[in-house]
Amino acid sequence: MNGSRRKWKRSVATLFFVLAVALTGCQRLVEPEKQSISVYVTFWPVYALTDAVMAEVPDATLRLLVQPQDGCLRNYQLSDWDTALLSRSADAVILGGRGLESFESTMFGWGDSGPAVTAVLYNLELYNQEDHADGETESHLRGANPHLYLSLDGAQHMIESIAASMQSLDPKYAEKYVENTQKAVERLDAQLSESRKLLAKWAGQSVILMNETLIYPALDYGLNVAEWIDRESGDNLVDSELTACLERLKAADARVILIEKQAPRRLVEALEGAGYAVARLDVLSDHGESADFNDYLSIQSANARAIARAFGEAEG
């Protein structure tokens, strides 16, 4: 494993169980007399990591609540259908927390009348977490960035937090959750090492970010952020907005742009026409239950290759 991150030491199942409530936003345990457990996860990135933790655990069903989204996950509003589904079918709900879900407080407000709720991002280090938005009118692009799942290093810590949650929710299979977590962390670390090796040539090089989630791969691969254009996933820039954007980019000493894959084609073409190499990256918002932890790793690998191609184009 990479020496820069702490080693996986938690081989004793009870350690996670003791720390579970402290490490996560876990509301309560599932009723101990239940023979099976139905777990819903809010968004796909957290679902994919939970899939690794719950692999081959008997009497446990994993479901994804929110269907694929083109826009920013932070904008999703809990529907009446979502609420009815959870009240009818869920024993537990795993959410990211820390601002990833606009409806986090609603879920925790259900108390004993709803499913057990746990949030996995609490007590994990997020980018910009010391910067707090001033009131509800402030853009959610300010403050702690909850998209830690875009970081392979961060995903390792999320996996550990999810495992702690599951041991609290379903303690009878605590040892299996630890076993699964150790395997998943090893695979994440191996993928991170592989991607860093691929991008080692460009470590320290400058990039431009055009999506808030992409700060995490930039940090993973040692890239310098020369400019950051705040925009929502899928948003276009036209006319005066596009002109102002291109003027800002001229001042940045960077020729590579990282943007989400669902960015409008005309925006990408305008950026390429201005001489930039554009890496269109999967920000993990538009996947469903058919995609699992293996797909998560494949996507991260593809994202690293896309960044490498963009740097190669910029040099050419």
C-alpha positions as CSV (number, residue, x, y, z in Angstrom):
1,M,0.0,0.0,0.0
2,N,1.0,3.6,-0.5
3,G,3.0,4.8,2.4
4,S,1.4,8.3,2.4
5,R,-1.9,7.0,3.8
6,R,-2.3,5.2,7.1
7,K,-2.1,1.4,6.8
8,W,-5.2,-0.8,7.3
9,K,-4.8,-2.1,10.9
10,R,-8.4,-2.9,11.9
11,S,-8.4,-6.7,11.7
12,V,-10.6,-7.1,14.8
13,A,-14.3,-6.7,14.1
14,T,-15.3,-5.3,17.5
15,L,-13.1,-2.3,17.0
16,F,-15.3,-1.0,14.2
17,F,-18.4,-1.8,16.3
18,V,-17.1,0.2,19.3
19,L,-16.2,3.2,17.2
20,A,-19.2,3.0,14.8
21,V,-21.5,5.6,16.3
22,A,-18.6,8.0,17.1
23,L,-17.2,7.8,13.5
24,T,-20.5,8.2,11.7
25,G,-23.8,10.0,11.9
26,C,-25.5,6.7,12.9
27,Q,-29.0,7.4,14.3
28,R,-29.8,4.0,15.8
29,L,-29.5,0.2,15.3
30,V,-31.8,-1.9,13.3
31,E,-34.1,-3.9,15.5
32,P,-31.9,-6.9,16.7
33,E,-34.7,-9.4,16.2
34,K,-34.7,-8.9,12.5
35,Q,-33.4,-11.8,10.5
36,S,-32.6,-9.7,7.4
37,I,-31.8,-6.1,6.7
38,S,-32.8,-3.9,3.7
39,V,-30.3,-1.0,3.2
40,Y,-30.9,1.9,0.9
41,V,-28.1,4.3,-0.2
42,T,-29.0,7.8,-1.4
43,F,-26.6,8.3,-4.4
44,W,-24.7,5.9,-6.6
45,P,-21.1,6.8,-5.6
46,V,-21.8,5.9,-2.0
47,Y,-23.9,2.9,-3.2
48,A,-20.9,1.5,-5.2
49,L,-18.6,1.8,-2.1
50,T,-21.3,0.2,0.1
51,D,-21.6,-2.6,-2.4
52,A,-18.0,-3.5,-1.7
53,V,-18.6,-3.5,2.1
54,M,-21.8,-5.6,1.8
55,A,-20.5,-8.2,-0.7
56,E,-21.7,-11.7,0.0
57,V,-23.2,-10.7,3.4
58,P,-26.1,-13.1,4.1
59,D,-29.6,-11.7,4.8
60,A,-28.7,-8.2,3.5
61,T,-30.2,-6.4,0.6
62,L,-28.7,-3.3,-0.9
63,R,-30.8,-0.8,-3.0
64,L,-30.1,2.6,-4.6
65,L,-32.6,5.3,-3.8
66,V,-32.0,8.1,-6.3
67,Q,-31.9,7.2,-10.0
68,P,-29.1,8.5,-12.4
69,Q,-28.8,12.3,-12.4
70,D,-27.3,14.6,-15.0
71,G,-27.1,17.6,-12.7
72,C,-25.4,18.2,-9.4
73,L,-26.4,15.6,-6.7
74,R,-26.6,18.4,-4.2
75,N,-29.6,19.8,-6.0
76,Y,-31.7,16.6,-5.7
77,Q,-34.9,17.1,-3.7
78,L,-36.4,14.2,-1.8
79,S,-39.7,13.3,-3.4
80,D,-42.9,12.0,-1.8
81,W,-42.2,8.7,-3.7
82,D,-38.8,8.5,-2.1
83,T,-40.2,9.0,1.4
84,A,-43.0,6.4,0.9
85,L,-40.5,3.9,-0.5
86,L,-38.1,4.3,2.4
87,S,-40.9,4.1,5.0
88,R,-42.2,0.9,3.4
89,S,-39.0,-0.9,2.4
90,A,-35.9,0.4,4.2
91,D,-34.5,-0.8,7.5
92,A,-31.6,1.6,7.1
93,V,-30.5,4.4,4.9
94,I,-26.8,5.3,4.2
95,L,-26.2,8.8,3.0
96,G,-23.1,10.8,2.4
97,G,-23.9,13.8,4.6
98,R,-21.9,17.0,5.0
99,G,-24.0,18.7,2.4
100,L,-24.1,16.0,-0.3
101,E,-27.8,15.5,0.3
102,S,-30.1,18.5,0.5
103,F,-32.5,16.4,2.6
104,E,-30.1,15.1,5.3
105,S,-31.9,16.9,8.1
106,T,-35.2,15.6,7.0
107,M,-34.0,12.0,7.2
108,F,-32.5,12.4,10.6
109,G,-35.6,14.2,11.7
110,W,-37.6,11.0,11.2
111,G,-36.2,9.6,14.4
112,D,-37.7,6.3,15.6
113,S,-40.6,6.6,13.2
114,G,-38.4,6.0,10.2
115,P,-35.5,3.7,9.2
116,A,-32.1,3.9,10.9
117,V,-30.1,6.6,9.2
118,T,-26.3,6.9,9.0
119,A,-24.1,9.5,7.2
120,V,-20.5,8.4,6.3
121,L,-18.7,11.6,5.6
122,Y,-18.7,12.9,9.2
123,N,-15.2,13.1,10.8
124,L,-13.6,12.7,7.4
125,E,-11.4,15.5,6.0
126,L,-13.0,17.3,3.1
127,Y,-11.6,19.9,0.8
128,N,-12.4,23.5,1.9
129,Q,-14.1,22.3,5.1
130,E,-13.0,25.4,7.0
131,D,-14.9,27.7,4.5
132,H,-18.5,28.0,5.6
133,A,-21.3,29.5,3.5
134,D,-23.0,32.5,5.1
135,G,-26.7,31.7,5.1
136,E,-29.1,29.7,2.9
137,T,-28.8,32.2,0.0
138,E,-25.1,31.4,-0.5
139,S,-24.1,29.0,-3.3
140,H,-23.5,25.5,-2.2
141,L,-20.2,25.7,-4.3
142,R,-18.8,27.4,-1.1
143,G,-17.9,25.5,2.0
144,A,-16.9,21.9,2.6
145,N,-16.9,19.8,-0.6
146,P,-18.7,16.5,0.0
147,H,-17.6,14.8,-3.3
148,L,-14.8,12.9,-1.5
149,Y,-15.8,9.7,-3.5
150,L,-14.0,11.2,-6.5
151,S,-10.8,10.7,-4.6
152,L,-9.5,7.2,-4.6
153,D,-7.6,8.0,-1.4
154,G,-10.8,9.5,0.1
155,A,-12.9,6.5,-1.0
156,Q,-10.7,4.3,1.2
157,H,-11.7,6.4,4.2
158,M,-15.3,6.4,3.1
159,I,-15.2,2.6,2.9
160,E,-14.0,2.3,6.4
161,S,-16.7,4.7,7.6
162,I,-19.4,2.6,5.8
163,A,-18.1,-0.5,7.4
164,A,-18.3,1.0,10.8
165,S,-21.9,2.0,10.0
166,M,-22.8,-1.5,8.8
167,Q,-21.3,-3.1,11.9
168,S,-23.4,-0.8,14.0
169,L,-26.6,-1.5,12.0
170,D,-26.0,-5.2,11.5
171,P,-23.5,-6.5,14.1
172,K,-24.1,-10.2,13.6
173,Y,-22.0,-10.0,10.4
174,A,-19.3,-7.6,11.8
175,E,-16.4,-9.9,10.8
176,K,-17.6,-10.2,7.2
177,Y,-17.8,-6.4,6.9
178,V,-14.2,-6.1,8.1
179,E,-13.1,-8.7,5.7
180,N,-14.8,-7.0,2.8
181,T,-13.5,-3.6,3.8
182,Q,-9.9,-4.8,3.9
183,K,-10.2,-6.3,0.4
184,A,-11.9,-3.1,-1.0
185,V,-9.3,-0.8,0.6
186,E,-6.5,-2.8,-1.0
187,R,-8.1,-2.6,-4.4
188,L,-8.7,1.1,-4.1
189,D,-5.1,1.6,-3.0
190,A,-3.8,-0.5,-6.0
191,Q,-5.9,1.6,-8.4
192,L,-4.6,4.8,-6.9
193,S,-1.0,3.6,-7.3
194,E,-1.7,2.6,-10.9
195,S,-3.3,5.9,-11.8
196,R,-0.6,7.9,-10.1
197,K,2.0,6.0,-12.0
198,L,0.2,6.8,-15.3
199,L,0.1,10.5,-14.4
200,A,3.4,10.8,-12.7
201,K,4.9,12.6,-15.7
202,W,2.5,15.5,-15.2
203,A,2.5,15.7,-11.4
204,G,2.8,19.4,-10.5
205,Q,1.4,20.5,-13.8
206,S,-1.5,23.0,-13.9
207,V,-5.1,22.4,-14.7
208,I,-8.3,24.3,-14.9
209,L,-11.4,22.9,-13.1
210,M,-14.9,23.5,-14.4
211,N,-16.7,21.3,-11.9
212,E,-16.4,21.3,-8.1
213,T,-16.1,17.5,-7.8
214,L,-12.9,17.4,-9.8
215,I,-10.8,19.0,-7.1
216,Y,-10.4,15.5,-5.7
217,P,-8.8,13.8,-8.7
218,A,-6.6,16.9,-9.1
219,L,-5.4,16.4,-5.5
220,D,-5.0,12.6,-5.9
221,Y,-2.6,13.1,-8.8
222,G,-0.7,16.1,-7.6
223,L,-2.0,18.6,-10.1
224,N,-1.9,22.3,-9.5
225,V,-5.2,24.1,-9.9
226,A,-4.5,27.3,-11.9
227,E,-8.1,28.4,-12.3
228,W,-11.5,27.2,-11.1
229,I,-14.8,28.1,-12.9
230,D,-17.8,27.6,-10.7
231,R,-20.7,25.9,-12.6
232,E,-23.2,23.2,-12.0
233,S,-22.9,19.8,-13.7
234,G,-24.4,20.0,-17.2
235,D,-24.7,23.8,-17.2
236,N,-23.8,25.6,-20.4
237,L,-22.0,28.9,-20.8
238,V,-23.1,31.1,-23.7
239,D,-22.7,34.6,-25.0
240,S,-21.4,36.9,-22.3
241,E,-20.9,34.1,-19.8
242,L,-18.7,32.2,-22.2
243,T,-16.8,35.3,-23.2
244,A,-16.1,36.1,-19.6
245,C,-15.0,32.5,-18.9
246,L,-12.5,32.5,-21.8
247,E,-11.1,35.8,-20.7
248,R,-10.5,34.4,-17.2
249,L,-8.8,31.3,-18.7
250,K,-6.4,33.4,-20.7
251,A,-4.8,34.6,-17.4
252,A,-4.3,31.0,-16.2
253,D,-1.0,29.3,-17.0
254,A,-2.7,26.0,-18.0
255,R,-3.9,24.3,-21.2
256,V,-5.7,21.4,-19.7
257,I,-9.3,21.6,-18.5
258,L,-11.1,19.0,-16.3
259,I,-14.9,19.0,-16.8
260,E,-17.7,16.6,-16.3
261,K,-18.6,14.2,-19.1
262,Q,-22.1,15.5,-19.4
263,A,-20.9,19.0,-20.1
264,P,-22.8,20.5,-23.2
265,R,-21.1,19.6,-26.4
266,R,-21.0,23.2,-27.6
267,L,-19.2,24.3,-24.4
268,V,-16.6,21.7,-24.9
269,E,-16.1,22.6,-28.5
270,A,-15.8,26.3,-27.6
271,L,-13.1,25.4,-25.0
272,E,-11.3,23.2,-27.5
273,G,-11.6,25.9,-30.2
274,A,-9.9,28.3,-27.8
275,G,-6.9,25.9,-27.7
276,Y,-7.5,23.9,-24.6
277,A,-7.3,20.2,-24.2
278,V,-10.4,19.1,-22.4
279,A,-10.6,15.9,-20.2
280,R,-14.3,14.9,-19.8
281,L,-14.5,13.0,-16.6
282,D,-17.2,10.8,-15.1
283,V,-18.3,12.5,-11.9
284,L,-20.3,9.4,-10.8
285,S,-23.7,10.9,-10.8
286,D,-25.4,9.1,-13.7
287,H,-25.2,5.4,-12.8
288,G,-27.8,3.0,-11.5
289,E,-28.0,-0.2,-9.5
290,S,-26.7,-2.3,-12.4
291,A,-23.2,-0.7,-11.8
292,D,-21.2,-1.8,-8.8
293,F,-17.9,-1.4,-7.1
294,N,-16.0,-3.0,-10.0
295,D,-17.6,-0.3,-12.2
296,Y,-16.5,2.3,-9.8
297,L,-12.9,1.2,-10.1
298,S,-13.1,1.0,-13.9
299,I,-14.5,4.5,-14.1
300,Q,-11.7,5.9,-11.9
301,S,-9.2,4.2,-14.2
302,A,-10.9,5.7,-17.3
303,N,-10.8,9.1,-15.7
304,A,-7.1,8.9,-15.1
305,R,-6.6,7.9,-18.7
306,A,-8.7,10.8,-19.9
307,I,-6.5,13.2,-17.9
308,A,-3.4,11.6,-19.4
309,R,-4.8,12.0,-22.9
310,A,-5.5,15.6,-22.3
311,F,-2.0,16.4,-21.2
312,G,-0.7,14.5,-24.2
313,E,-2.8,16.6,-26.5
314,A,-1.7,19.8,-24.8
315,E,1.9,18.8,-25.3
316,G,1.3,17.8,-29.0
